[in-house]
């Protein structure tokens, strides 16, 4: 063996390290993440942003409903809510987007990129397998192209909005204050039983299986966001799920 050539054991280690990039994400091993670096005052402003946007105005424009004022259609309302939330984080709370997990693709680790691509493919395969019949009906509808802009795209943004509020803002700040376990659990309880999904109590006689599913999915997104420091993965996957589940139910 010539000088400078890697030994077989070194080649194996390199191969093992390369393969680890693709499976470590499934064990939530994304590498060390630095805690949020914004000030306590900025953290308090983040909580105020969450309270005003989610608990006062409400995810479905609650104030307008209180006064029985008709709100704008979904395709307008959701993009506006998301834009307002992002502007509030940056210019009211004074927190950088990267500090709540919205970091650029170039800052993602190789494990994050691989894990996201894998989940992206798996998510589509699972939903197409389950909702294939309904999807064919929706695509065959003469108004399908219009629905892409008025239904599917807004629900993609709706998933992004929910993750921004509950994982990016609330979980990030509560985890900084109380530690990751308490931060994840408390924010996920509010996500499950709060204004987003409270209506399930009156929709069915036994809402607990629905709440169990919502809590489990929220817990999964919460752990991904905490372990990776990357909000994009949960936000995009949540949005895709909304497109399939909610989008295919609306004609």
C-alpha positions in Angstrom: 0.0 0.0 0.0 1.5 3.3 -1.1 2.1 6.1 1.4 -0.7 8.5 1.9 -3.4 5.9 1.0 -6.1 5.5 3.7 -6.0 2.3 5.6 -9.1 0.0 5.3 -10.1 0.9 8.9 -10.0 4.6 8.0 -12.1 4.0 4.9 -14.7 2.1 7.0 -14.8 4.9 9.5 -15.3 7.4 6.8 -18.1 5.4 5.3 -19.7 4.9 8.7 -19.6 8.7 9.3 -21.2 9.3 5.9 -24.0 6.8 6.6 -24.5 8.3 10.0 -25.5 11.6 8.4 -28.6 9.9 7.0 -29.8 8.0 10.1 -28.9 10.3 13.0 -31.8 12.6 12.4 -34.2 9.7 13.1 -32.7 9.6 16.6 -32.9 13.4 16.9 -29.1 13.7 16.8 -28.6 16.9 14.9 -25.5 18.2 16.7 -25.0 20.7 19.5 -27.4 23.7 19.4 -26.6 27.0 21.1 -29.4 28.4 23.3 -31.3 31.5 22.1 -29.1 34.6 22.5 -31.6 37.3 22.7 -32.1 39.3 25.9 -34.7 38.6 28.6 -36.5 41.8 27.7 -36.8 40.5 24.1 -38.1 37.2 25.4 -40.8 39.0 27.3 -41.7 40.9 24.2 -41.9 37.5 22.3 -44.4 36.3 24.9 -46.5 39.5 24.5 -46.5 39.0 20.7 -47.8 35.5 21.2 -50.5 36.6 23.6 -51.7 39.4 21.4 -51.7 37.5 18.1 -52.9 34.1 19.4 -54.9 34.7 22.6 -56.4 38.1 22.0 -56.8 38.5 18.2 -57.1 34.7 17.8 -56.0 32.4 15.0 -59.4 32.8 13.4 -59.6 36.6 14.0 -61.6 36.1 17.2 -62.2 39.8 17.8 -64.0 40.1 14.5 -66.2 37.2 15.5 -66.9 38.7 18.9 -68.3 41.8 17.2 -69.9 39.7 14.4 -67.8 41.4 11.7 -67.3 39.2 8.7 -63.6 38.5 8.2 -61.6 38.3 5.0 -61.4 35.0 3.1 -58.9 32.3 4.1 -56.5 33.0 1.2 -56.1 36.6 2.4 -56.4 36.1 6.2 -53.7 33.5 6.6 -50.9 35.2 4.6 -51.7 38.4 6.4 -51.5 36.7 9.8 -48.2 35.1 9.0 -46.7 38.4 7.7 -47.9 40.2 10.8 -46.4 37.5 13.1 -43.0 37.6 11.3 -42.9 41.4 11.4 -43.8 41.4 15.1 -41.0 38.9 15.9 -38.4 41.0 14.1 -39.5 44.6 14.8 -41.6 44.4 18.0 -39.7 41.7 19.9 -36.5 42.6 18.2 -35.5 39.0 17.8 -33.6 37.7 14.7 -35.4 35.0 12.7 -32.4 32.7 13.2 -32.9 32.9 16.9 -36.3 31.3 16.7 -35.1 28.6 14.3 -35.6 30.2 10.9 -32.0 29.8 9.8 -30.9 29.8 6.1 -30.4 26.5 4.2 -26.6 27.1 4.2 -26.6 27.0 8.0 -28.4 23.6 8.1 -26.2 20.6 9.0 -25.8 17.7 6.6 -28.0 15.6 9.0 -30.7 18.2 9.0 -30.8 18.3 5.2 -30.8 14.6 4.8 -33.5 14.1 7.5 -35.7 16.8 6.0 -35.5 15.3 2.5 -36.3 11.8 3.9 -39.3 13.1 5.8 -40.5 15.2 2.9 -40.6 12.1 0.6 -42.1 9.9 3.3 -44.8 12.4 4.2 -46.0 12.6 0.5 -45.9 8.9 0.1 -48.0 8.3 3.3 -50.6 11.0 2.5 -50.9 10.0 -1.2 -51.4 6.4 -0.1 -54.1 7.3 2.4 -55.9 10.1 0.5 -55.2 9.0 -3.1 -58.9 8.6 -4.0 -59.8 12.0 -2.6 -56.8 13.6 -4.3 -57.8 12.3 -7.7 -61.3 13.8 -7.2 -59.8 17.2 -6.2 -57.4 17.2 -9.1 -60.2 16.3 -11.6 -62.3 19.2 -10.3 -62.5 22.0 -13.0 -61.6 24.5 -10.3 -58.4 22.7 -9.1 -56.0 25.4 -10.4 -58.0 28.1 -8.5 -57.9 25.9 -5.4 -54.1 25.8 -5.5 -54.1 29.5 -4.7 -57.2 29.9 -2.5 -57.0 26.6 -0.5 -53.8 24.6 -0.7 -51.3 27.5 -0.6 -53.1 29.2 2.4 -53.2 25.9 4.3 -49.5 25.4 3.7 -48.9 28.9 5.2 -51.3 28.0 8.0 -49.0 25.2 9.1 -46.1 27.6 9.0 -48.0 30.1 11.1 -48.8 27.5 13.8 -45.2 26.3 14.1 -44.0 29.9 14.2 -46.3 30.8 17.0 -46.1 27.6 19.1 -42.6 26.2 18.5 -40.7 29.2 17.2 -42.0 31.8 19.6 -43.6 30.1 22.6 -41.5 27.0 22.9 -38.3 28.8 22.3 -38.9 31.3 25.0 -40.4 28.9 27.5 -37.5 26.5 27.0 -35.1 29.3 27.6 -36.9 30.2 30.8 -37.8 26.8 32.2 -35.7 24.3 30.3 -36.5 22.2 27.2 -38.8 19.6 28.7 -41.1 22.0 30.5 -41.0 24.4 27.5 -42.0 21.7 25.0 -44.7 20.2 27.2 -46.4 23.5 28.2 -46.3 25.0 24.6 -47.6 21.7 23.2 -50.5 21.6 25.7 -51.5 25.1 24.6 -51.1 24.0 21.0 -53.4 21.0 21.6 -56.0 22.4 24.0 -55.8 26.1 23.3 -57.5 28.4 20.7 -56.2 26.4 17.7 -58.0 23.2 18.5 -60.4 23.9 21.4 -63.3 23.5 19.0 -62.9 19.8 19.0 -64.5 19.7 22.4 -67.8 20.6 20.9 -67.4 18.9 17.5 -67.5 15.3 18.7 -68.8 13.3 21.7 -65.4 11.9 22.4 -62.6 14.3 21.3 -59.8 12.6 23.2 -58.5 10.4 20.3 -58.3 13.6 18.2 -56.5 15.5 21.0 -54.1 12.5 21.5 -53.2 12.7 17.8 -52.7 16.5 17.9 -50.6 16.3 21.0 -48.4 13.5 19.6 -47.8 15.3 16.3 -47.1 18.6 18.2 -44.7 16.8 20.5 -42.8 15.4 17.5 -42.5 18.8 16.0 -41.5 20.3 19.3 -38.7 17.8 19.8 -37.4 18.2 16.2 -37.3 22.0 16.6 -35.6 21.8 20.0 -33.0 19.2 19.0 -32.1 20.8 15.7 -32.7 24.5 16.4 -34.4 24.4 13.0 -38.0 25.6 12.7 -38.2 25.2 9.0 -38.5 21.4 9.1 -41.5 21.4 11.4 -43.1 24.3 9.6 -42.9 22.9 6.1 -44.0 19.4 7.2 -46.9 20.8 9.2 -47.9 22.9 6.1 -47.8 19.8 3.9 -50.0 17.9 6.3 -52.5 20.8 6.3 -52.6 20.8 2.5 -53.4 17.1 2.4 -55.8 16.9 5.3 -57.6 20.2 5.2 -57.1 21.1 1.6 -58.7 17.9 0.3 -61.8 18.4 2.5 -62.7 21.8 1.0 -64.2 22.2 -2.5 
